[in-house]
Amino acid sequence: MKSKHMRIRIPALAAVVVACLVLSLTFVGCSNKFMEVRIEVPGYKGIDFAKYDRLLYADLIVESTPKGYNPETEVREFFLKDLPGILSKDIEAVDAKGKTADEKIEWAKQNQKDPGGTLLITGKLVFDVKTRSKVEEVKEHGKRVKRFVKLQNWGLVLEVVMTELETGKKIFEKEFKEKMAGADVKNPKYNFEALFFKQNSRLQKELTSAKRTQRRYLLRD
Amino acid sequence: MRLLKILLIVTLVLAFTFCSGKRYKTELSFANKLAKDGLWKEAYMRWQRVQTAGHDSAALHNNMAVALEQMGKPREAQKEYEQALKMAPGNQNITRNYDRLKRFLDIKKRRGKYGTKKKDKENEK
């Protein structure tokens, strides 16, 4: 009698366990209300430089240069040596001195055998250096004396424009501003480089920015 | 024994009914899977098909919005999110998705379109 009861109980128990398992798995599986995914969110689209056969650089127009300092060397070095490395594309210099930005584009178009597939880089570099005097205690011959000391506040605006020579279409145009207070009066090269290098990093980011991804949630009904 | 068999059958039927339910839920799930695998256009097409068949839901609008974002159509995505929130105002996942899209649109508005002359932020030392 006992064994007959046992023979019924074990299968019954197993069936109940299986049923509970199936129901719970079903419930869990279907009640997972959302699903996490990642999507590409467009950032600033980088320019596809690969589609241009040639990149030309016409010297930036420099305005209000501080006394006794010419930034031409550093600027050329960036555009003709550093930037090609970043863009993985050679940049050739064109001599268009004395011309305005629009004149440069026309001049370059006329002077290129085949303007198709050519991008011209032009722009402007504007200095804004303000000098003022301040009374400060300085050490002279072992004594502390009050003297007028010159202080400078530097501002620099870099404008970069990239134009397709064939169509005249501006595919990139941006201004980068940097400021520095309490700059060293005796070291204009250092002051310029400190600001210019910051602007270069931002320019690089703009030209080569990649897409970002973000989390989103897909829902189940 | 007979009772056990009936119990098992009932359990299986319940499980099947609970999970598979209507046809559109399967279509929805399959579209979700396609989206997870990166086939966004295909997924969007399937969600659209479900909607055309007359099965509208907040989940559907939300998922279509996500697909539109991925396909680079943020304005259309915004409309879909707004519709989804109308149907399910308290849904945290939809709100989260929508907030992230709004943040992106705000940044885009502030910075302007790519390629137009825009003064960059001044940095002062």
HADDOCK unambig.tbl for C-alpha pairs under 7 A between the chains (distance, minus, plus):
assign (segid A and resid 12 and name CA) (segid B and resid 4 and name CA) 6.35 0.50 0.50
assign (segid A and resid 15 and name CA) (segid B and resid 4 and name CA) 6.74 0.50 0.50
assign (segid A and resid 15 and name CA) (segid B and resid 8 and name CA) 6.82 0.50 0.50
assign (segid A and resid 19 and name CA) (segid B and resid 8 and name CA) 6.40 0.50 0.50
assign (segid A and resid 19 and name CA) (segid B and resid 11 and name CA) 5.94 0.50 0.50
assign (segid A and resid 23 and name CA) (segid B and resid 15 and name CA) 6.02 0.50 0.50
assign (segid A and resid 26 and name CA) (segid B and resid 15 and name CA) 6.08 0.50 0.50
assign (segid A and resid 26 and name CA) (segid B and resid 19 and name CA) 6.61 0.50 0.50
assign (segid A and resid 30 and name CA) (segid B and resid 19 and name CA) 6.00 0.50 0.50
assign (segid A and resid 37 and name CA) (segid B and resid 36 and name CA) 6.05 0.50 0.50
assign (segid A and resid 39 and name CA) (segid B and resid 70 and name CA) 5.48 0.50 0.50
assign (segid A and resid 40 and name CA) (segid B and resid 70 and name CA) 5.77 0.50 0.50
assign (segid A and resid 41 and name CA) (segid B and resid 70 and name CA) 6.78 0.50 0.50
assign (segid A and resid 44 and name CA) (segid B and resid 114 and name CA) 6.65 0.50 0.50
assign (segid A and resid 171 and name CA) (segid B and resid 115 and name CA) 5.87 0.50 0.50
assign (segid A and resid 172 and name CA) (segid B and resid 115 and name CA) 4.62 0.50 0.50
assign (segid A and resid 173 and name CA) (segid B and resid 115 and name CA) 5.41 0.50 0.50
assign (segid A and resid 173 and name CA) (segid B and resid 116 and name CA) 5.84 0.50 0.50
assign (segid A and resid 173 and name CA) (segid B and resid 117 and name CA) 5.16 0.50 0.50
assign (segid A and resid 174 and name CA) (segid B and resid 117 and name CA) 5.00 0.50 0.50
assign (segid A and resid 174 and name CA) (segid B and resid 118 and name CA) 5.75 0.50 0.50
assign (segid A and resid 174 and name CA) (segid B and resid 119 and name CA) 6.97 0.50 0.50
assign (segid A and resid 175 and name CA) (segid B and resid 117 and name CA) 6.81 0.50 0.50
assign (segid A and resid 175 and name CA) (segid B and resid 118 and name CA) 6.22 0.50 0.50
assign (segid A and resid 175 and name CA) (segid B and resid 119 and name CA) 5.20 0.50 0.50
assign (segid A and resid 175 and name CA) (segid B and resid 120 and name CA) 5.96 0.50 0.50
assign (segid A and resid 176 and name CA) (segid B and resid 119 and name CA) 6.58 0.50 0.50
assign (segid A and resid 176 and name CA) (segid B and resid 120 and name CA) 5.19 0.50 0.50
assign (segid A and resid 177 and name CA) (segid B and resid 120 and name CA) 6.12 0.50 0.50
assign (segid A and resid 177 and name CA) (segid B and resid 121 and name CA) 6.74 0.50 0.50
assign (segid A and resid 177 and name CA) (segid B and resid 122 and name CA) 5.27 0.50 0.50
assign (segid A and resid 178 and name CA) (segid B and resid 122 and name CA) 5.53 0.50 0.50
assign (segid A and resid 178 and name CA) (segid B and resid 123 and name CA) 5.24 0.50 0.50
assign (segid A and resid 178 and name CA) (segid B and resid 124 and name CA) 6.76 0.50 0.50
assign (segid A and resid 179 and name CA) (segid B and resid 122 and name CA) 6.85 0.50 0.50
assign (segid A and resid 179 and name CA) (segid B and resid 123 and name CA) 5.75 0.50 0.50
assign (segid A and resid 179 and name CA) (segid B and resid 124 and name CA) 4.84 0.50 0.50
assign (segid A and resid 179 and name CA) (segid B and resid 125 and name CA) 6.57 0.50 0.50
assign (segid A and resid 180 and name CA) (segid B and resid 124 and name CA) 5.60 0.50 0.50
assign (segid A and resid 180 and name CA) (segid B and resid 125 and name CA) 5.00 0.50 0.50
assign (segid A and resid 181 and name CA) (segid B and resid 125 and name CA) 6.04 0.50 0.50
assign (segid A and resid 216 and name CA) (segid B and resid 66 and name CA) 6.96 0.50 0.50
assign (segid A and resid 216 and name CA) (segid B and resid 97 and name CA) 5.67 0.50 0.50
assign (segid A and resid 217 and name CA) (segid B and resid 93 and name CA) 6.07 0.50 0.50
assign (segid A and resid 217 and name CA) (segid B and resid 97 and name CA) 6.78 0.50 0.50
assign (segid A and resid 218 and name CA) (segid B and resid 32 and name CA) 6.91 0.50 0.50
assign (segid A and resid 218 and name CA) (segid B and resid 62 and name CA) 6.97 0.50 0.50
assign (segid A and resid 218 and name CA) (segid B and resid 63 and name CA) 5.28 0.50 0.50
assign (segid A and resid 219 and name CA) (segid B and resid 59 and name CA) 5.02 0.50 0.50
assign (segid A and resid 219 and name CA) (segid B and resid 63 and name CA) 6.54 0.50 0.50
assign (segid A and resid 220 and name CA) (segid B and resid 29 and name CA) 6.77 0.50 0.50
assign (segid A and resid 220 and name CA) (segid B and resid 59 and name CA) 6.15 0.50 0.50
assign (segid A and resid 221 and name CA) (segid B and resid 25 and name CA) 6.88 0.50 0.50
assign (segid A and resid 221 and name CA) (segid B and resid 59 and name CA) 5.91 0.50 0.50
